[in-house]
Amino acid sequence: MTEKVTKTSPALILLAWAIVGIPWLWGFSQTLQKAAALFQ
Amino acid sequence: MPSFFDRSSQIAKPGFSRWLVPPAALAIHLCIGQAYAFSVFKLPMTKLIGVTASAPDDWKQSELGWIFSIAIVFLGLSAAVFGRWVESGGPRRAMFVAACCFGGGFLVAALGVQLHNIWIVYLGYGVLGGIGLGIGYISPVSTLIKWFPDRPGMATGMAIMGFGGGAMIASPLSLMLMKFYATPQSVGVTQTFVTMGAIYFLVMMFGVFLVRLPADGWKPDGFVPRAVAGTMITVGNVSVDQAFKTRQFWQLWLVLCMNVTAGIGILETASPMIQEMFPGHVTAAAAGGFVGLLSIFNMAGRFVWSSTSDYIGRRNTYMIFFTLGILLYASIPSIGHMGSVPLFVAVCVILLSMYGGGFATIPAYLKDVFGTMHVGAIHGRLLTAWSVAGVLGPVLVNYIRDYQLAQGVAKPDAYNVTMYLMAVLLMVGFVSNWFMKPVDTRHLYQGEPLKA
């Protein structure tokens, strides 16, 4: 008897990446704005 | 019935996507990377009593500087001491303990701030938080290497890039929270610590629930492991205790220590250095922008260099770091004399990308040399090099600069000796890496792989 294989849903992968990616992008954009002062 | 934290409960079921593991690792590293942004609390914590200005009983900057130093020392110590425990229990248990220590460290530190007792803050953020940092830092590394045997550099680079990115979130978040909680009677540090401790605990728990270990013998589709050893890649495994006795471990320890010490040379003094080397050309705001730019390259270098190392090899990657690093550090005094700010910035961002790259490439280098069996535990012991560099780098930079100024050297030239010294340190790392050889087969573990 073989075990039933349930593939991870792509939506779950996307959600997991969004949970860590959104705060990261926010922090990155904040740093980028700060860094822009060097070129002004 | 196995408990949630048993190793057997952490094994992924067939069909589980390995692409869920990097977000789990990032959930940990993005949180603990907050340590790099701790300096945003330094000024407010010198005004806990006076609020608008420092009162006589307020803490001094020199007392507060120890909080970060203690945390980094305990990071290295805990990674070294608990490495085997992390390997044997699997990533879930380790991540949970890391979440409790790191989140709890904030809460204890908040109590210390509320009672205005610096020793409680040292114990909370420094000791407890530092242990959370150390266990959290190594907890996903060997798991990622097992899930991505085809691209171990890229996989660990992704997680360790998160550590660099953590400061980018923590810095503005801390400032926003302190502003939100500030009242005429308080600078809002206590409440900010409590809030951040709770947030970090919850985000790290997301990683705890998400992480899985691959089943024994699992391989990605189409992946064929090397049948014979490459120039540096072993086909066997070396146990953590045996690795500690090899020349290769100490060579890699030196490689990491020199690379980190040199990088800290720039990180530690970035803002005053650019202002003093180019007087009248760089404002304080622009210097802050320079620090931000360095953070971005420090973070990006972790992913780019470690991914590149999957194609060009780890030893070659470090040869680039050291060769290019020596040339660039040695060129900084001349660039200062030329007065070229853009060239100085370009050199510094490349150096910082290699600083980050050094951190991110080392786990895959360890995997190549010692195999995957105890790579997390070996990585933990190697991180003591970071603790040493964390103390050595700033001490060297600050002491030499102050000595130069005391000798009457002009401020723009006060960093020249430091930069040449950093180039010398990189030469030591170059030699250590140059003589890197595969481990002798007598060190290889014979028998069934041990969990740790």
HADDOCK unambig.tbl for C-alpha pairs under 7 A between the chains (distance, minus, plus):
assign (segid A and resid 5 and name CA) (segid B and resid 14 and name CA) 5.50 0.50 0.50
assign (segid A and resid 5 and name CA) (segid B and resid 15 and name CA) 5.49 0.50 0.50
assign (segid A and resid 6 and name CA) (segid B and resid 14 and name CA) 6.93 0.50 0.50
assign (segid A and resid 6 and name CA) (segid B and resid 15 and name CA) 5.24 0.50 0.50
assign (segid A and resid 7 and name CA) (segid B and resid 15 and name CA) 4.13 0.50 0.50
assign (segid A and resid 7 and name CA) (segid B and resid 16 and name CA) 5.88 0.50 0.50
assign (segid A and resid 8 and name CA) (segid B and resid 15 and name CA) 6.17 0.50 0.50
assign (segid A and resid 8 and name CA) (segid B and resid 16 and name CA) 5.30 0.50 0.50
assign (segid A and resid 8 and name CA) (segid B and resid 17 and name CA) 5.59 0.50 0.50
assign (segid A and resid 13 and name CA) (segid B and resid 19 and name CA) 6.78 0.50 0.50
assign (segid A and resid 13 and name CA) (segid B and resid 20 and name CA) 5.81 0.50 0.50
assign (segid A and resid 16 and name CA) (segid B and resid 20 and name CA) 6.82 0.50 0.50
assign (segid A and resid 16 and name CA) (segid B and resid 23 and name CA) 6.08 0.50 0.50
assign (segid A and resid 17 and name CA) (segid B and resid 23 and name CA) 5.60 0.50 0.50
assign (segid A and resid 20 and name CA) (segid B and resid 23 and name CA) 6.36 0.50 0.50
assign (segid A and resid 20 and name CA) (segid B and resid 26 and name CA) 6.69 0.50 0.50
assign (segid A and resid 20 and name CA) (segid B and resid 27 and name CA) 6.10 0.50 0.50
assign (segid A and resid 23 and name CA) (segid B and resid 169 and name CA) 6.75 0.50 0.50
assign (segid A and resid 24 and name CA) (segid B and resid 165 and name CA) 6.67 0.50 0.50
assign (segid A and resid 24 and name CA) (segid B and resid 169 and name CA) 6.36 0.50 0.50
assign (segid A and resid 27 and name CA) (segid B and resid 168 and name CA) 4.68 0.50 0.50
assign (segid A and resid 27 and name CA) (segid B and resid 169 and name CA) 4.13 0.50 0.50
assign (segid A and resid 28 and name CA) (segid B and resid 168 and name CA) 6.00 0.50 0.50
assign (segid A and resid 31 and name CA) (segid B and resid 168 and name CA) 6.19 0.50 0.50
assign (segid A and resid 31 and name CA) (segid B and resid 292 and name CA) 5.50 0.50 0.50
assign (segid A and resid 32 and name CA) (segid B and resid 292 and name CA) 6.97 0.50 0.50
assign (segid A and resid 34 and name CA) (segid B and resid 289 and name CA) 5.03 0.50 0.50
assign (segid A and resid 34 and name CA) (segid B and resid 292 and name CA) 6.14 0.50 0.50
assign (segid A and resid 35 and name CA) (segid B and resid 289 and name CA) 3.56 0.50 0.50
assign (segid A and resid 35 and name CA) (segid B and resid 290 and name CA) 5.93 0.50 0.50
assign (segid A and resid 35 and name CA) (segid B and resid 292 and name CA) 4.92 0.50 0.50
assign (segid A and resid 35 and name CA) (segid B and resid 293 and name CA) 5.20 0.50 0.50
assign (segid A and resid 36 and name CA) (segid B and resid 289 and name CA) 6.09 0.50 0.50
assign (segid A and resid 37 and name CA) (segid B and resid 285 and name CA) 6.25 0.50 0.50
assign (segid A and resid 37 and name CA) (segid B and resid 286 and name CA) 4.92 0.50 0.50
assign (segid A and resid 37 and name CA) (segid B and resid 289 and name CA) 5.08 0.50 0.50
assign (segid A and resid 38 and name CA) (segid B and resid 286 and name CA) 4.04 0.50 0.50
assign (segid A and resid 38 and name CA) (segid B and resid 287 and name CA) 6.63 0.50 0.50
assign (segid A and resid 38 and name CA) (segid B and resid 289 and name CA) 4.82 0.50 0.50
assign (segid A and resid 38 and name CA) (segid B and resid 290 and name CA) 5.89 0.50 0.50
